[in-house]
Amino acid sequence: MSTPRLIPTGVCWCGCGRDATNGRFFAPGHDKVAESAYMAVHHEGSVARLLVDTGFGPEAEESIRDAALDRGGWETCPHCTYAGAPASIRKHIGKDHKKKES
């Protein structure tokens, strides 16, 4: 089952009523406003509560990290246990595993 494609409307989706630039869902920074409002409404403003509410708490069979690696597009660093999105892995490797030149 596929989900319908979301189309920006030209108005910020956080509910503020401001214009969103062409091709964007939010005014600058307002994606975080919407995220914070959602968390307040659904999870007491707590990431810990979000994890428990969605089955990823400390006693869950699968951690949120493992779920992201399995089906969220995350990868692990080939040099250590760091995990993240591919762009994050590249940045991490460049910062933390760059060979030091003498």
Phi, psi and chi 1 to 4 in degrees:
 res  aa     phi    psi   chi1   chi2   chi3   chi4
   1 MET       -  126.4  178.0 -156.6  -68.2      -
   2 SER  -101.1  154.1   65.6      -      -      -
   3 THR   -96.5  149.5   57.1      -      -      -
   4 PRO   -66.1  146.8   18.7  -25.2      -      -
   5 ARG   -69.1  134.1 -178.7  173.6  172.5 -122.0
   6 LEU   -85.2  138.3  -60.8  176.7      -      -
   7 ILE  -120.1  124.6  -52.7  -67.3      -      -
   8 PRO   -60.0  144.8  -18.8   30.0      -      -
   9 THR  -105.1   -8.8   61.3      -      -      -
  10 GLY    93.6   -9.6      -      -      -      -
  11 VAL  -117.4  140.2  177.7      -      -      -
  12 CYS   -60.0  131.0 -177.3      -      -      -
  13 TRP   -79.6   -3.9  -77.2   28.8      -      -
  14 CYS   -74.9  -15.0   86.9      -      -      -
  15 GLY   101.4    2.1      -      -      -      -
  16 CYS   -75.5  -19.7   70.4      -      -      -
  17 GLY    88.6   -4.6      -      -      -      -
  18 ARG   -71.7  159.0  -70.2 -177.2   55.8 -175.0
  19 ASP   -71.8  142.8  -70.2  -21.0      -      -
  20 ALA  -109.2  135.8      -      -      -      -
  21 THR   -62.2  159.6   56.2      -      -      -
  22 ASN   -49.9  126.5 -166.1   22.4      -      -
  23 GLY    83.8    3.8      -      -      -      -
  24 ARG  -115.6  149.6  -58.3 -144.9  178.5 -107.0
  25 PHE   -87.7  -23.8  -64.5   98.4      -      -
  26 PHE  -132.3  152.5  -60.4   98.4      -      -
  27 ALA   -67.4  157.7      -      -      -      -
  28 PRO   -52.0  126.0  -27.3   35.6      -      -
  29 GLY    82.3  -10.1      -      -      -      -
  30 HIS   -79.7  -11.3  -72.2 -144.4      -      -
  31 ASP   -62.9  -37.2   54.9  -29.2      -      -
  32 LYS   -71.8  -32.1  -67.2  -61.2 -178.6 -173.9
  33 VAL   -63.9  -46.8  171.0      -      -      -
  34 ALA   -63.5  -41.9      -      -      -      -
  35 GLU   -61.0  -44.7 -178.8  179.8   48.3      -
  36 SER   -64.5  -41.4 -179.6      -      -      -
  37 ALA   -64.7  -42.3      -      -      -      -
  38 TYR   -60.3  -45.6  178.9   88.8      -      -
  39 MET   -61.9  -38.8  -67.9  -67.1  -66.6      -
  40 ALA   -65.2  -41.4      -      -      -      -
  41 VAL   -72.5  -41.7  169.1      -      -      -
  42 HIS  -103.8  -20.5  -65.5  -75.9      -      -
  43 HIS  -140.6   31.7  -55.1  -68.8      -      -
  44 GLU    55.8   22.6  -58.1  170.7    0.9      -
  45 GLY    71.0   18.5      -      -      -      -
  46 SER  -121.9  126.3  164.9      -      -      -
  47 VAL   -65.4  -36.4  173.5      -      -      -
  48 ALA   -59.7  -43.3      -      -      -      -
  49 ARG   -65.0  -40.8  174.5   62.2   57.8 -161.3
  50 LEU   -56.5  -47.0  164.4   79.5      -      -
  51 LEU   -62.2  -46.0  -67.4  175.2      -      -
  52 VAL   -64.5  -43.9  168.9      -      -      -
  53 ASP   -62.5  -26.3  -71.0   -9.5      -      -
  54 THR  -106.5   12.3   55.6      -      -      -
  55 GLY    85.6   19.8      -      -      -      -
  56 PHE  -119.0   25.5  -68.2  107.3      -      -
  57 GLY   -71.0 -177.7      -      -      -      -
  58 PRO   -63.3  -21.3   17.9  -27.2      -      -
  59 GLU  -102.5    9.4  -62.3 -177.2   18.3      -
  60 ALA   -73.1  155.6      -      -      -      -
  61 GLU   -67.3  -29.3  -70.2 -177.4   27.2      -
  62 GLU  -129.0  136.1 -179.6 -177.3   39.9      -
  63 SER   -81.9  159.3   72.2      -      -      -
  64 ILE   -62.9  -33.5 -168.8   63.0      -      -
  65 ARG   -62.9  -46.7 -179.5 -175.6 -172.0  -86.3
  66 ASP   -64.1  -38.5  -70.0  -17.2      -      -
  67 ALA   -63.9  -41.5      -      -      -      -
  68 ALA   -64.6  -38.4      -      -      -      -
  69 LEU   -69.2  -38.0  -73.5  165.1      -      -
  70 ASP   -76.0  -42.4 -178.6   48.6      -      -
  71 ARG  -141.6   12.6   56.8 -169.4 -179.6  -83.4
  72 GLY  -111.4    7.0      -      -      -      -
  73 GLY    83.4    4.7      -      -      -      -
  74 TRP   -78.4  159.5  -85.2   27.3      -      -
  75 GLU  -134.6  164.9  -58.3  172.0   -4.1      -
  76 THR  -105.2  150.7   52.8      -      -      -
  77 CYS   -65.0  136.7  173.7      -      -      -
  78 PRO   -71.0   -8.8   22.9  -29.8      -      -
  79 HIS  -107.0  -17.0  -52.8  -72.9      -      -
  80 CYS  -156.9 -166.1   68.3      -      -      -
  81 THR   -94.4    3.3   59.5      -      -      -
  82 TYR   -57.5  138.9 -179.9   85.4      -      -
  83 ALA  -130.4  146.9      -      -      -      -
  84 GLY   176.5 -175.5      -      -      -      -
  85 ALA   -64.6  154.7      -      -      -      -
  86 PRO   -51.3  -42.0  -29.6   36.5      -      -
  87 ALA   -64.7  -36.7      -      -      -      -
  88 SER   -67.1  -39.0  179.3      -      -      -
  89 ILE   -62.7  -45.2  -64.9  -68.4      -      -
  90 ARG   -60.6  -44.2  -72.8 -171.2  -61.1  -85.9
  91 LYS   -63.9  -43.6 -174.8  175.0 -179.1  178.6
  92 HIS   -60.2  -46.0  161.1   77.7      -      -
  93 ILE   -61.5  -45.3  -70.0  170.8      -      -
  94 GLY   -62.8  -33.2      -      -      -      -
  95 LYS   -86.2  -46.2  178.3 -177.7  171.3 -160.1
  96 ASP  -101.1  -14.3  -65.1  -27.8      -      -
  97 HIS  -125.5   11.2  -61.3  -65.6      -      -
  98 LYS   -64.6  130.9 -169.9  175.6 -176.0  176.8
  99 LYS   -64.6  130.4  -69.8 -173.8  179.3 -173.1
 100 LYS   -78.7  129.0  -62.5 -174.0 -176.3 -154.6
 101 GLU   -91.6  136.9  -53.9 -159.9   13.1      -
 102 SER   -90.3      -  -46.6      -      -      -
